[in-house]
Amino acid sequence: MPEIFDRAAAELQAVGIRLLLGSGSPVWEDLASVKRLTVVPLRFASSNGNESLSLTLAATIQGGPPRYVVTLEVLGPLTCHAVQKLALECQDVWNGAYLRAGLWIGEGVNTRALNDISQIVGGKLERVTIAGVFLHSDFSRTVQQGLMVIAVLYRSILDHLSEAAKMRKLFNQLAHDKANVTPRFQRIIRP
């Protein structure tokens, strides 16, 4: 799994998207039924938990078939507002990469398919969790591509918090490199 993450970061770097810039080193956890790699921006690494942003790649067997789960977690009014603003300003990107692509929004029993921009911009949010699932039997390249798409959202949020709105530019760089092919996540398996 670290290899998938490293290849995704290197491929993003090659097209000009610096995933790890401003973030701490990825943290590896090897638990009984979950193995995961998480990256957090340095600005939130020592925060009191009121604001947070993280990108995680996990391999799990908890509550379902063996699968990979790519998760973006956003916590707090500042970071949630950044997600909402990006959704409003870059609806074309969200329509092309995130909505109706097999991604899930929410956690636990509140998890539902991410199909409409109103799920992001509707109301005041304190927490946003967006996750995509791949079966363990999917090609590692497919998992890597899914990670890269979610990583663009992670990087875009971090850039937006630094007042450098680049989501459309970053997504276009990735889409151009991938010939406008975006991965489709497993729609029938919840994270």
C-alpha positions as CSV (number, residue, x, y, z in Angstrom):
1,M,0.0,0.0,0.0
2,P,2.8,2.5,0.7
3,E,3.9,1.8,-2.9
4,I,0.5,2.9,-4.3
5,F,0.6,6.1,-2.3
6,D,4.2,6.8,-3.3
7,R,3.5,6.2,-7.0
8,A,0.4,8.5,-6.8
9,A,2.4,11.3,-5.2
10,A,5.2,10.9,-7.7
11,E,2.9,10.9,-10.7
12,L,1.1,13.9,-9.3
13,Q,4.4,15.7,-8.8
14,A,5.3,14.9,-12.5
15,V,2.3,16.8,-13.7
16,G,2.9,19.7,-11.3
17,I,0.7,18.8,-8.4
18,R,2.7,18.7,-5.2
19,L,0.6,16.6,-3.0
20,L,2.9,16.5,0.0
21,L,4.0,20.2,-0.1
22,G,2.9,21.7,3.3
23,S,2.0,18.3,4.7
24,G,3.7,16.1,7.2
25,S,5.2,12.7,6.3
26,P,2.5,10.1,5.7
27,V,1.7,8.1,8.9
28,W,1.5,4.3,8.6
29,E,-0.8,2.3,10.9
30,D,-0.9,-1.5,10.8
31,L,-3.9,-2.6,12.8
32,A,-5.6,-6.0,13.0
33,S,-8.2,-5.5,10.2
34,V,-7.1,-2.1,8.8
35,K,-3.8,-0.9,7.3
36,R,-3.8,2.8,6.5
37,L,-1.6,5.6,5.4
38,T,-2.7,9.1,6.3
39,V,-1.3,12.6,5.4
40,V,-2.2,15.7,7.3
41,P,-1.2,19.3,6.5
42,L,1.5,20.7,8.9
43,R,-0.8,23.6,9.8
44,F,-3.3,21.0,11.4
45,A,-0.8,18.5,12.7
46,S,-0.7,20.1,16.1
47,S,-4.1,21.7,16.2
48,N,-6.5,21.2,19.0
49,G,-8.9,19.2,16.8
50,N,-11.2,22.1,15.9
51,E,-9.9,22.2,12.3
52,S,-8.6,19.3,10.4
53,L,-7.9,18.0,6.9
54,S,-6.6,14.5,6.1
55,L,-6.2,12.2,3.1
56,T,-6.1,8.4,3.9
57,L,-5.5,5.3,1.8
58,A,-6.7,2.2,3.8
59,A,-6.8,-1.5,3.1
60,T,-9.6,-3.1,5.2
61,I,-11.7,-6.2,5.8
62,Q,-13.9,-4.5,8.4
63,G,-17.6,-4.9,7.8
64,G,-17.3,-6.1,4.2
65,P,-15.2,-7.7,1.5
66,P,-11.4,-6.9,1.3
67,R,-11.2,-3.4,-0.2
68,Y,-9.2,-0.2,-0.5
69,V,-10.8,3.0,0.8
70,V,-9.6,6.5,-0.1
71,T,-10.9,9.0,2.4
72,L,-10.8,12.8,2.6
73,E,-11.8,14.1,6.0
74,V,-12.5,17.7,6.7
75,L,-13.4,19.0,10.1
76,G,-14.2,22.5,11.3
77,P,-15.9,25.6,10.0
78,L,-12.8,27.0,8.2
79,T,-12.0,23.8,6.2
80,C,-15.7,23.0,5.6
81,H,-16.2,26.5,4.2
82,A,-13.3,25.9,1.9
83,V,-14.9,22.7,0.6
84,Q,-18.2,24.5,0.0
85,K,-16.5,27.5,-1.7
86,L,-14.6,25.1,-4.0
87,A,-17.8,23.3,-4.8
88,L,-19.6,26.5,-5.8
89,E,-16.7,28.0,-7.8
90,C,-15.7,24.7,-9.6
91,Q,-19.0,23.0,-10.2
92,D,-17.7,21.7,-13.6
93,V,-14.8,19.9,-11.8
94,W,-17.2,18.4,-9.2
95,N,-19.5,17.2,-12.0
96,G,-16.7,15.7,-13.9
97,A,-14.8,14.0,-11.1
98,Y,-16.7,13.7,-7.9
99,L,-20.5,13.7,-8.4
100,R,-22.1,10.4,-9.5
101,A,-18.6,8.8,-9.7
102,G,-19.3,6.2,-7.0
103,L,-18.0,8.3,-4.1
104,W,-19.7,8.4,-0.7
105,I,-20.3,11.3,1.6
106,G,-20.8,11.0,5.4
107,E,-19.9,8.4,8.0
108,G,-21.5,5.2,9.4
109,V,-25.3,5.0,9.0
110,N,-25.3,8.6,7.5
111,T,-23.2,7.5,4.5
112,R,-24.9,8.2,1.2
113,A,-23.9,8.4,-2.5
114,L,-22.3,11.7,-3.5
115,N,-24.6,12.6,-6.4
116,D,-25.5,16.3,-6.1
117,I,-23.6,19.5,-5.4
118,S,-26.3,20.4,-2.8
119,Q,-24.8,17.7,-0.6
120,I,-21.8,19.9,-0.2
121,V,-23.1,23.5,-0.4
122,G,-26.5,23.0,1.3
123,G,-26.3,24.2,4.8
124,K,-23.7,24.8,7.4
125,L,-21.2,21.9,7.6
126,E,-19.0,21.1,10.6
127,R,-17.6,17.9,9.1
128,V,-17.3,16.4,5.6
129,T,-16.1,12.9,4.9
130,I,-15.8,11.8,1.2
131,A,-14.7,8.3,0.5
132,G,-14.2,6.0,-2.5
133,V,-13.9,2.3,-2.5
134,F,-12.1,-0.2,-4.7
135,L,-12.2,-4.0,-4.3
136,H,-8.9,-5.6,-3.2
137,S,-9.0,-7.4,-6.6
138,D,-9.0,-4.1,-8.5
139,F,-5.8,-3.3,-10.3
140,S,-3.4,-1.3,-8.1
141,R,-3.2,1.3,-11.0
142,T,-7.0,1.8,-10.6
143,V,-6.6,2.4,-6.9
144,Q,-3.8,4.8,-7.5
145,Q,-5.8,6.8,-10.0
146,G,-8.7,7.0,-7.5
147,L,-6.3,8.2,-4.9
148,M,-4.9,10.8,-7.3
149,V,-8.4,12.2,-8.0
150,I,-9.2,12.6,-4.2
151,A,-5.6,14.0,-3.7
152,V,-6.4,16.8,-6.1
153,L,-9.4,17.7,-3.8
154,Y,-7.1,17.5,-0.7
155,R,-4.5,19.7,-2.4
156,S,-7.2,22.2,-3.6
157,I,-8.6,22.6,-0.1
158,L,-5.1,23.2,1.3
159,D,-4.3,25.7,-1.5
160,H,-7.7,27.4,-0.9
161,L,-6.9,27.9,2.8
162,S,-3.7,29.6,1.7
163,E,-5.7,31.8,-0.6
164,A,-4.3,30.2,-3.8
165,A,-7.5,28.9,-5.5
166,K,-6.2,26.4,-8.1
167,M,-8.7,23.6,-8.1
168,R,-9.7,23.9,-11.8
169,K,-6.0,24.3,-12.9
170,L,-4.9,21.2,-10.8
171,F,-7.8,19.1,-12.1
172,N,-7.1,20.1,-15.7
173,Q,-3.4,19.2,-15.2
174,L,-4.4,15.7,-14.0
175,A,-7.1,15.2,-16.6
176,H,-4.8,16.2,-19.4
177,D,-2.2,13.7,-18.2
178,K,-4.9,11.0,-18.0
179,A,-6.5,11.8,-21.3
180,N,-9.6,13.0,-19.4
181,V,-10.3,9.6,-18.0
182,T,-11.4,9.6,-14.4
183,P,-11.7,6.5,-12.4
184,R,-15.1,5.1,-11.3
185,F,-15.2,4.0,-7.7
186,Q,-17.2,0.9,-6.6
187,R,-20.8,2.1,-6.2
188,I,-22.2,-0.9,-4.5
189,I,-19.7,-1.1,-1.6
190,R,-19.9,1.4,1.2
191,P,-16.7,2.5,2.9
